[in-house]
Amino acid sequence: MADDLVVVGGGITGQAAALAAAEAGARVTLIDWGRNAGSAANAGSLHVQMQSRFLRLNPHLAENVERSLPLYRAAVAEWARLDAALGGVEMSREGGLMLAETPAQMAFLETKAARERAQGLDVDLLDRGALDRIAPYLGPGLVGAELCRDEGKINPLVANARMTTRLEALRVRRVRDRIVSVTAEQAEGTDRYPARAVLVAAAWGSGALLPMLAMPTPPEPLHMNITEAGDYRIRHLVQHAERSITLKQFRSGQVVIGGGWPAEGGADGTPAVLSRSMAANVALAGRIAPGIAGLRVIRTWAGLNTPVDGKATIGPVAPGAALHVALPGDAGYTLGPIVGRAAAAVALGLEPPVDPAPYSPERWRQ
Amino acid sequence: MTRPVRFTFDGADIAAAPGASLAAALTAAGVRGFRETETGSERGIFCGMGVCQDCLVTVDGRPGRRACMTAAAEGLDVRRQPARPPLTPPPATTLTPVLRTPQVLVLGGGAGGLTAAIAAREAGAEVLLLDERTTTGGQYFKQASGSVPPLDAQQAEGARLVSAARAAGVEMLHGAEVWGAFPGPRILAADAAHVYDVAPRALIVATGAYERPLMIPGWTEPGVMTVGAAQTLWRSYRTLPGRRVAVFGNGPLSAQVALELARGGAEIAFLGEAAPDPLRRPGATFAMLRHDPRLAAKGAAMLAALARRGVRVAHGTRPTRIARQDATLTVSWEGPRGAAEAEVDAVCLSFGFHPQNEVLRLLAAQMRFDPRFEQLRPERDETCATTVPGVWAVGDCCGLGGAPAAAVEGRIAGRAAAGGGGPTAAERRALARHRGFQDALWRLYAATTQRIEDMAPDTLICRCEEVPRSALDASLDAGCEDIGAVKRATRIGMGRCQGRYCAPALAGYLARRAGADPVDAGYFAPRVPVKPVDIATLTAAEPLLAADADADAADG
């Protein structure tokens, strides 16, 4: 018997899509290869403000990011909804800081903040004194920061576990298979999965599954580090105006350090850690927050980001088609729930939580 | 008599013998609990060799120091460590970055590593050896700290080997711990004053083994430690783990350590051996005699010496539970004569060994699962070369083989890594004899490995994250299929020991539940750092590794 919806990709986007569909009463199968996926490598940042790293690396995509800012706000609201619905995912919304070490960086943040405010973000500029009052854990050498109150963090381990439990309760069928082709009627891997609608939420694997779209989905392997637990003091999601760093502390005390240092594509597709990324990333974190220097790094890993064009892709591959896409376009863990839910709603003919029109796959049609 | 060094523990004065580890000094002073965990439990020494990360203390404002690997020094301010240390910036430490490009790099200063280093040196290579302990010799030779004379022939033999390596011109860095291994091979290590980036032409991994624990409720209590940890306390530091000690294990080490502790003045309240009585298996005993009558006789003499002290080995006996009331441990066991218990102040537990193969796995050496010892072994050719070009592996890091075999393997690999010839006929014969002896020994001591399915629900499978069997089973019942999913669901294996104790037990458990063979993929993926690494160390390493990035860019 055909499912109402088959979701390809078991990461946070696919899970959220399956959840939304199942909550609407649909019969759903969620398929994942089980490798480098399934939201296995996420660090749980809830990004809202424009990430300086992305702007630096992709200046031509800045406009896409800027126009997506309302989606980021909706994404955090969606996480808040999930936090309540799933029974707690250790979500905190204590804001995010983007630090400046020079007047020039501060000026960059001022311009950025103005653009973000115009898109409805709750942002403020802090001088060093104001910064010290809310973030006494920061080191010397900083002149100020931008505070974005919409930002926060969640514990992805808790969130993923809660999500799994919820999907089971809703009888979503979960299958481990590597899907190699999709049509409007089915997904096919080792097995065939017939459905009335198929939704591809396969991040960097999406492009190859959807040859009718000229959608670039090369993965961006990124380095991550985690320390042993320390006293919970770093309440913000911390970034830097010019340097690659994301630093946050789980409530359980571990400090997660990332921010876009490169990793390498490994031989079997598993990304491999680079020693220089590890050293530079951690050294920078230690300079920004000297209090963490008493903690040791206990684990590193490489995750795969899929930046696409810096904008989400939500909707059918062609008008009226039963083959759909859900692709966050950078910051996948933040955007996953809202993008997944919106795409599932569109696929099932329900009212989506956000207007999907700006994110239509139209722009990729050959 | 040299003057003792003095330091404080939570403000109280402690006197220590020069060269003593903090762990030994605190044990001698009657301190058992060194830190608190997330659930408020106390922890002290467990592995005694820098692996378990349970004996952490804060030293001069710097948390996360392993008491077993840190030497007592005059005036240190040592403090009990809370579960989550404050984020107070620790005093600045500056490590000097050092880039080294030796012809041969040897990791490990035990029987295999020292012999390999000497052989490579004799074959004309420039050799650098890194040993994580400040006193080189490894776990078998277990050298005494300070200027104490050798305890017995085993220590004397180790001292001779260390001297021979020095005389051969092997450059040895003591107290240098490896934290990273990258393709190349490229080894990253650090000691108290330096961070090393070593790019050798040939690498010999001789990292040895650590003890497979006996997981029972209470195995994390202060005063409960591995047999090897108790042996280190005594042999290296002349400190007894307690006055009244119970020892449980599998294999000759537990009887040897029981005897050493008894000679040192401890009362051995009980000595339990998991394997059944060897008298019931004369075939295996005979096989062992045939392969190495000298070693077999040594074993018999050891048991006789224990018997003279009134200590008899209780065969087919395993501990079931340990409960602590202040400093008193009540250990229960079961054997052919039923269940019993005793009150002691230290319990020593072990169940064979796990190879320390993290560096090999990180370098992607091909491994195979050995179902007999339930461990991974690297594929090696007859010169002990792994499947990774330029990387050799010798001794117990390749699976249990014992010190004599490690020494022969070291000789073969050392010569080959230096560009010399393959094994001689005599080396082949020696290796066959040692391997034959080990085979017979472990047939004699054959006992079913402890299995998670036989453990009580409240047994902590993961010491670090305090995950009991019941939580593990709940995650499996909830649909977690692979080791990664279980890890993310329960935090099992996410702690400071990096899964060294839980992962092997879990790999077998998951495989049996799935009706499959455990394979390399059944273990946690190998990751850097090899051991938890200080942020100061990484900061000091940055210029070394950034220079590397520049070189890459120039090449490109």
Interface residues (C-beta under 8 A of the other chain):
Chain A: G34 G38 A40 Y137 G139 L157 N160 A161 T164 T165 E168 R174 R176 T227 E228 A229 G230 D231 Y232 R233 I234 S252 G253 A267 T270 V273 L274 S275 R276 M278 A279 A280 V282 A283 A285 G286 R287 A289 P290 G291 I292 A293 G294 L295 R296 V297 I298 R299 T300 W301
Chain B: E38 G61 R62 P63 G64 P82 A83 R84 P85 P86 L87 T88 P89 P90 G180 F182 R186 L188 A364 A478 G479 E481 D482 G484 A485 R488 A489 R491 M494 G495 R496 Q498 A525 R527 V528 P529 P532 V533 D534 I535 A536 L538 T539 A541 E542 L544 L545 A546 D548 A549
